[in-house]
């Protein structure tokens, strides 16, 4: 059943829209400056395949209005985290940050919140986060437990343990007054975990309590509060140092393939690459580089400078939102030259390698040098072995991801050409090979390579054209290792040390070896 956009009233205000499927489950959340214009655009023709699949699943659309575009940005991000719709961007880097959980029960504990692969939290209780830098956060859990007198025992004992004697726990297992105070400790911890400002408010409140305790000569109580303040101060200093250390600059590159975006980043500390991540998201609806960056920095430390291969949509709005979140001015820049551009280019080179599905870097290089429409993961190379009119044969080697695929090699006995006409023989072999692939509906190669020069290449192109095929086809002339491309007057000379040339040479040599072996077999059989 198709959803008709004309059946609903769409406001023209800024806000977010929640698209739901037939089970009333939210499958996509987007934002817009003008909701009516944006939502209607989904139902226009010529949408990409993945957006079409989204539209096919829509049964209803709900709207939430905001006062401006900035509020829509914030609300969209929070709603995506809450509902985790399947068509929205999902950052699959949960190992980079963590959540903390205050467990259920009479005397709750502070724990690391574990998640399943689909993002569902394990265990009962209240969850806080996300917090970056997992290892250092684990260290601060101990500080938080001590500061707020939170028990660490898995099962409440009958008598106080060493933690009580060390002053880290008041012993709710044994003492009535500790049991009465425990909910207050948990409540205070919750407030601190909610944000930085709450930590400052709590510290100020503790300081007032300490002075009051000292005033009425409750010196033991005052000492305990002082120790708590010291621990809190240590925790905040550690977080501040970590924040400054990681606030240099961060680099991002983005590449698009098959309606999917690949983003890769380098984190720089004091000018040195210290870490890198890869992310993937489908180009559906409003899924964009801008949305990705905002969602990324909702769970990662924000640097002062974000350097990108291309500027995201609404860069000024994004800068404003991140600056407000960070507490300092954040700049998003796309460098055109210098060392910063070199780092961006290195990221883009890595993305191209990712798109090659882990194949040889040389096939990625081939795409760039030859200006091919796709990375040539499948290359078929042809050679003619012509030792007399009775022994002429054609041979084909097949390379997949830059490596020989010997089960795909083919040999051809020349049938329609007499004499030593290499051009016509190439034409025959090419026609026979691809006529058969078309007939049997088999996958065509990404690149055809011919052993020879312009003449052999032209003969191959005529056969391909006669079959109605427009496949990338080149030739490699052995004398100077020149590459010829159709309709190009000049040849291309690839440097000898390049991996791309080595792949072409290997494919050519394999086709030649295979053809010579077949030719020799025919001669031996005829002599017998």
C-alpha positions in Angstrom: 0.0 0.0 0.0 1.5 3.3 -1.1 1.5 6.3 1.2 0.0 9.4 -0.4 1.6 12.7 0.7 -1.6 14.6 -0.3 -3.5 13.0 2.6 -1.6 14.8 5.3 -1.1 18.5 6.2 2.5 19.5 6.3 3.5 22.7 8.1 6.0 25.2 6.5 7.8 25.8 9.9 11.2 24.6 10.8 11.3 21.3 12.7 11.8 17.6 12.4 9.8 14.9 10.8 9.5 11.3 11.9 8.7 8.7 9.2 6.9 5.6 10.4 6.3 2.2 8.9 3.2 0.0 8.9 4.0 -1.2 12.4 4.1 2.5 13.6 7.9 2.1 14.1 10.0 5.1 13.4 12.3 4.3 10.4 13.7 7.7 9.6 14.1 11.1 11.3 15.0 14.3 9.5 15.2 18.0 10.0 14.2 21.0 7.7 14.1 24.7 7.6 10.8 24.4 5.8 9.1 21.0 6.6 6.7 21.1 3.7 9.3 21.7 1.0 11.6 19.0 2.4 9.1 16.2 3.0 7.4 16.7 -0.4 10.8 16.3 -2.1 10.9 12.6 -1.0 7.9 11.8 -3.2 9.4 13.3 -6.4 10.7 11.0 -9.2 14.3 10.2 -9.9 15.2 9.5 -6.2 18.2 7.2 -5.6 17.4 3.5 -4.9 17.8 3.7 -1.1 15.6 6.7 -0.8 13.0 4.9 -2.9 13.2 1.9 -0.4 12.6 4.4 2.4 9.5 5.9 0.8 8.1 2.4 0.0 8.1 1.7 3.8 6.4 4.9 4.9 2.9 4.6 6.4 2.7 7.9 8.4 4.7 11.0 9.1 4.8 12.9 12.4 6.0 16.5 12.8 7.6 18.3 15.7 8.0 22.1 15.2 10.9 24.2 16.4 11.5 27.9 16.5 14.6 27.8 14.2 17.0 25.6 12.3 19.5 25.3 15.1 16.8 23.8 17.4 15.8 21.4 14.7 19.5 20.3 14.4 19.7 19.6 18.1 16.3 17.9 18.4 17.0 15.7 15.3 20.3 14.5 16.9 18.7 13.6 20.2 15.7 11.9 18.6 18.0 9.7 16.4 19.9 8.6 19.5 16.7 7.8 21.3 14.9 5.9 18.5 17.9 4.6 16.4 15.9 4.5 13.1 17.3 2.0 10.6 17.6 4.5 7.7 19.5 7.2 9.7 23.2 7.5 10.2 24.4 5.1 12.8 28.0 5.6 14.0 29.4 2.1 14.6 32.3 3.1 16.8 31.0 2.3 20.3 34.4 1.1 21.5 35.5 4.8 21.3 33.2 5.9 24.1 31.3 4.4 27.0 28.2 4.8 29.2 28.0 4.5 32.9 25.1 2.8 34.7 23.7 3.3 38.2 22.1 -0.1 38.9 18.6 -0.8 40.4 18.2 -2.0 43.9 18.1 -0.7 47.4 21.8 0.3 47.4 22.7 0.9 43.8 26.2 0.4 42.4 28.1 2.5 39.7 29.1 0.3 36.7 30.2 0.5 33.1 27.0 0.1 30.9 27.5 -2.6 28.4 25.7 -2.7 25.1 24.7 -5.4 22.6 25.7 -5.2 18.9 22.4 -3.5 18.1 23.0 -0.9 20.7 20.6 -2.1 23.5 21.9 -1.6 27.0 22.4 -4.6 29.2 21.3 -4.6 32.8 18.7 -2.5 34.7 19.1 1.0 36.1 19.8 4.5 34.9 22.3 5.1 32.1 24.5 8.1 31.7 26.8 9.2 28.9 28.3 8.8 26.4 31.7 9.5 27.9 34.8 9.6 25.7 38.2 7.9 26.3 37.1 4.6 27.8 40.3 3.7 29.6 40.6 7.0 31.5 36.9 7.0 32.3 37.2 3.5 33.9 39.9 5.0 36.2 37.5 7.8 37.2 34.8 5.4 38.1 36.9 4.5 41.2 37.2 8.2 42.0 33.4 8.7 41.6 32.7 5.7 43.8 34.9 7.0 46.6 33.7 10.6 46.2 30.1 9.6 46.6 30.6 6.6 49.0 29.1 4.1 46.5 29.6 0.5 47.4 31.7 -1.8 45.1 30.6 -5.2 46.4 28.6 -7.3 44.1 26.5 -8.8 47.0 25.9 -6.7 50.1 27.8 -8.4 52.9 26.6 -8.7 56.5 29.6 -6.9 57.9 31.7 -3.9 56.7 34.7 -4.7 54.5 38.0 -3.1 53.8 36.4 -0.3 51.8 34.7 1.0 54.9 38.0 1.0 56.9 39.7 2.9 54.0 36.9 5.6 54.1 35.6 4.7 50.7 32.2 3.4 51.8 30.0 4.3 54.8 28.9 0.6 55.3 25.1 0.5 54.5 25.5 -3.3 54.9 25.8 -2.7 58.7 25.0 0.8 59.8 21.5 2.4 59.9 22.7 6.0 59.5 24.7 4.9 56.4 21.6 3.3 55.0 19.6 6.5 55.5 22.3 8.6 53.7 22.9 6.2 50.8 20.0 7.5 48.6 21.3 11.1 49.0 24.8 9.9 47.8 23.2 8.2 44.7 21.1 11.3 43.9 24.2 13.5 44.1 26.1 11.2 41.8 23.3 11.2 39.3 23.4 15.0 39.2 27.1 15.1 38.6 26.9 12.5 35.8 24.3 14.7 34.1 26.8 17.4 33.2 29.7 19.7 34.1 27.6 22.5 35.6 25.9 20.0 38.0 29.4 19.0 39.2 30.3 22.6 40.0 27.0 23.2 41.8 27.5 20.0 43.8 31.1 20.9 44.7 29.9 24.4 45.9 27.2 22.8 48.0 29.7 20.4 49.6 32.0 23.2 50.4 29.2 25.0 52.2 28.4 21.8 54.1 32.1 21.4 55.1 32.2 24.9 56.5 29.0 24.4 58.4 30.2 21.1 59.8 33.4 22.7 61.0 31.5 25.6 62.5 29.5 23.3 64.7 32.6 21.3 65.5 31.7 18.1 63.5 35.3 17.8 62.5 35.2 14.2 61.3 32.3 15.1 59.0 34.1 18.2 57.7 37.2 16.0 57.0 35.1 13.5 55.0 33.6 16.4 52.9 37.1 17.8 52.3 38.3 14.5 51.1 35.4 14.2 48.7 36.1 17.7 47.4 39.7 16.8 46.8 38.7 13.7 44.8 36.2 15.7 42.8 38.9 18.3 42.1 41.2 15.6 40.9 38.6 14.2 38.6 37.8 17.6 37.1 41.5 18.4 36.6 42.0 15.0 34.8 39.1 15.7 32.5 40.3 19.2 31.7 43.8 18.0 30.9 42.4 15.3 28.6 40.2 17.8 26.9 43.0 20.3 26.1 45.3 17.5 25.0 42.8 16.3 22.4 41.7 19.7 21.2 44.4 20.3 18.5 42.8 19.4 15.2 41.0 16.6 13.4 40.9 15.7 9.7 38.0 14.1 7.7 37.7 12.9 4.2 34.5 11.6 2.5 34.0 9.4 -0.5 30.8 8.2 -2.2 30.3 4.8 -3.8 27.0 3.0 -4.7 24.9 5.5 -2.7 27.0 4.9 0.4 29.3 7.5 2.0 32.6 6.4 3.5 34.2 8.8 6.0 37.7 8.4 7.4 39.4 10.6 10.0 42.8 11.3 11.5 43.1 12.6 15.0 46.2 14.8 15.3 47.9 15.6 18.6 50.8 18.0 18.5 51.1 17.5 14.8 51.2 13.7 14.9 48.6 11.3 13.7 47.5 9.4 16.8 44.3 7.6 15.8 42.0 6.9 12.9 38.5 5.6 12.3 36.3 4.6 9.4 32.5 5.2 9.2 29.8 4.3 6.6 26.3 5.6 6.1 23.7 5.4 3.3 22.8 8.5 1.4 19.1 8.4 2.3 17.0 11.5 2.9 19.0 14.1 5.0 21.9 11.8 5.8 24.8 14.1 5.0 28.4 14.9 5.9 27.0 17.8 8.0 24.7 15.4 10.0 27.6 13.0 10.4 29.9 15.6 11.9 27.3 16.8 14.4 26.5 13.3 15.5 30.2 12.4 15.7 31.0 15.3 18.0 28.1 14.5 20.3 30.2 11.6 21.5 33.8 12.8 20.9 36.0 15.6 22.1 35.6 18.7 19.9 38.8 20.2 18.6 39.3 23.9 17.7 39.9 23.1 14.1 38.0 20.5 12.0 39.7 20.1 8.5 37.6 18.4 5.8 38.0 17.3 2.2 34.8 19.2 1.3 32.8 21.7 3.4 29.6 20.2 4.8 26.2 21.8 4.3 25.5 24.8 6.5 29.1 25.1 7.8 28.4 28.3 9.7 25.5 26.8 11.6 27.5 23.7 12.4 30.4 25.8 13.6 28.0 27.8 15.8 26.5 24.6 17.3 29.8 23.0 18.0 31.3 26.2 19.4 28.4 26.4 21.9 28.9 22.8 22.9 32.7 23.1 23.2 32.8 26.4 25.0 35.3 27.9 22.6 35.3 28.9 18.9 35.4 26.0 16.5 36.4 26.4 12.8 35.6 24.1 10.0 38.1 24.5 7.1 38.8 22.8 3.7 42.5 23.3 3.0 43.6 23.7 -0.7 47.3 23.4 -0.3 50.2 22.8 2.1 50.7 20.1 4.7 47.1 20.1 5.8 45.9 19.4 2.2 48.5 16.6 2.0 46.9 14.9 5.1 43.4 15.3 3.5 44.8 13.7 0.3 46.2 10.8 2.2 42.8 10.2 3.8 41.1 10.3 0.4 43.7 7.8 -0.9 42.8 5.5 1.9 39.1 5.8 1.2 39.8 4.8 -2.5 41.6 1.8 -1.2 38.6 0.9 1.0 36.3 1.2 -2.0 38.5 -1.3 -3.8 37.3 -3.9 -1.3 40.7 -4.5 0.1 42.3 -5.2 -3.3 45.7 -4.2 -4.5 46.5 -0.5 -4.3 47.5 -0.8 -8.0 43.9 -1.3 -9.2 42.9 1.9 -7.4 45.8 3.6 -9.1 44.7 2.2 -12.5 41.3 3.8 -12.1 42.9 7.2 -11.5 45.5 7.0 -14.3 43.1 5.6 -16.9 40.1 7.6 -15.8 38.0 4.5 -15.5 34.3 4.7 -14.4 34.9 2.0 -11.6 37.9 0.4 -9.9 38.9 -2.5 -12.2 38.4 -5.4 -9.8 38.0 -7.7 -12.8 40.5 -7.5 -15.6 40.6 -9.8 -18.7 43.7 -9.7 -20.8 44.0 -11.2 -24.4 47.0 -12.4 -26.4 47.5 -14.1 -29.8 50.0 -16.9 -30.1 50.6 -17.2 -33.9 53.2 -19.8 -34.9 52.1 -20.7 -38.4 48.6 -20.7 -39.9 47.8 -24.1 -38.4 48.8 -23.3 -34.8 47.3 -19.8 -34.2 45.5 -19.6 -30.9 44.1 -16.9 -28.6 44.4 -16.8 -24.8 42.9 -14.9 -22.0 44.1 -14.4 -18.4 41.7 -13.2 -15.8 42.7 -11.1 -12.7 40.4 -10.4 -9.8 41.4 -7.8 -7.2 44.8 -7.5 -8.9 45.6 -11.2 -8.6 45.4 -14.1 -11.1 42.1 -16.0 -11.1 43.3 -19.1 -13.0 40.0 -20.9 -13.0 38.8 -17.9 -15.2 41.6 -18.3 -17.8 40.3 -19.2 -21.4 41.9 -20.5 -24.6 40.6 -20.1 -28.2 41.5 -22.0 -31.3 41.3 -19.5 -34.2 38.4 -20.5 -36.6 37.7 -17.7 -39.0 41.0 -16.1 -39.9 43.6 -17.5 -42.2 47.2 -16.3 -42.5 49.1 -14.2 -40.0 46.6 -11.5 -39.3 46.9 -10.7 -35.6 44.4 -7.8 -35.8 41.6 -10.0 -37.2 42.4 -12.8 -34.7 42.1 -10.4 -31.8 38.8 -9.3 -33.2 37.5 -12.9 -33.5 38.6 -13.8 -29.9 37.0 -10.7 -28.4 33.7 -11.2 -30.3 33.5 -14.9 -29.3 34.3 -14.2 -25.6 31.8 -11.4 -25.0 29.1 -12.8 -27.2 29.1 -15.9 -25.0 29.1 -13.8 -21.8 26.1 -11.9 -23.1 24.3 -15.1 -24.1 24.8 -16.7 -20.7 24.2 -13.4 -18.8 27.6 -13.6 -17.0 29.3 -10.7 -15.3 31.4 -8.5 -17.7 34.9 -7.4 -16.7 35.7 -3.9 -15.5 38.6 -3.6 -17.9 39.8 -5.4 -21.0 43.5 -5.4 -21.7 45.0 -6.3 -25.1 48.6 -7.3 -25.7 49.7 -5.0 -28.5 49.5 -1.5 -29.9 46.9 0.7 -31.6 46.1 -1.8 -34.3 45.2 -4.6 -31.9 43.2 -2.1 -29.8 41.2 -0.8 -32.7 40.3 -4.4 -33.8 39.1 -5.2 -30.3 37.0 -2.0 -30.1 35.3 -2.9 -33.4 34.2 -6.3 -32.1 32.9 -4.8 -28.8 31.0 -2.1 -30.8 29.4 -4.8 -33.0 28.1 -6.4 -29.9 26.8 -3.1 -28.6 29.2 -3.1 -25.6 30.9 0.0 -24.2 33.5 -1.7 -21.9 36.7 0.1 -20.9 39.4 -1.4 -23.2 43.2 -0.6 -23.4 46.3 -2.1 -25.0 49.8 -2.5 -23.6 52.6 -2.4 -26.2 55.6 -4.5 -25.0 58.5 -2.6 -26.6 58.2 0.6 -24.4 55.4 -0.6 -22.1 53.1 2.1 -23.4 49.3 2.1 -22.7 47.0 3.0 -25.6 43.4 4.2 -25.0 40.7 4.4 -27.6 40.4 7.8 -29.3 43.5 9.1 -27.6 46.3 10.2 -30.0 49.1 9.9 -27.4 50.0 6.8 -25.4 50.3 6.8 -21.6 53.6 5.8 -20.0 53.2 4.6 -16.4 56.4 4.8 -14.3 58.0 1.3 -14.1 57.9 1.2 -10.3 54.1 1.8 -10.1 51.9 -1.0 -8.8 49.4 -0.3 -11.6 51.8 -1.1 -14.4 53.0 -4.2 -12.6 49.4 -5.5 -12.6 49.0 -4.9 -16.3 52.4 -6.5 -17.0 51.5 -9.6 -14.9 48.1 -10.0 -16.6 49.8 -9.7 -20.1 52.6 -12.1 -19.2 50.0 -14.6 -17.9 48.0 -14.5 -21.0 51.1 -14.9 -23.1 52.3 -17.9 -21.1 48.9 -19.6 -21.2 48.7 -19.0 -25.0 52.2 -20.4 -25.7 51.5 -23.5 -23.6 48.2 -24.1 -25.5 50.0 -23.5 -28.9 52.8 -26.0 -27.9 50.1 -28.6 -26.9 48.4 -28.3 -30.3 51.7 -28.7 -32.2 52.7 -31.8 -30.1 49.4 -33.4 -30.7 49.6 -32.9 -34.5 53.2 -34.3 -34.6 52.0 -37.4 -32.9 
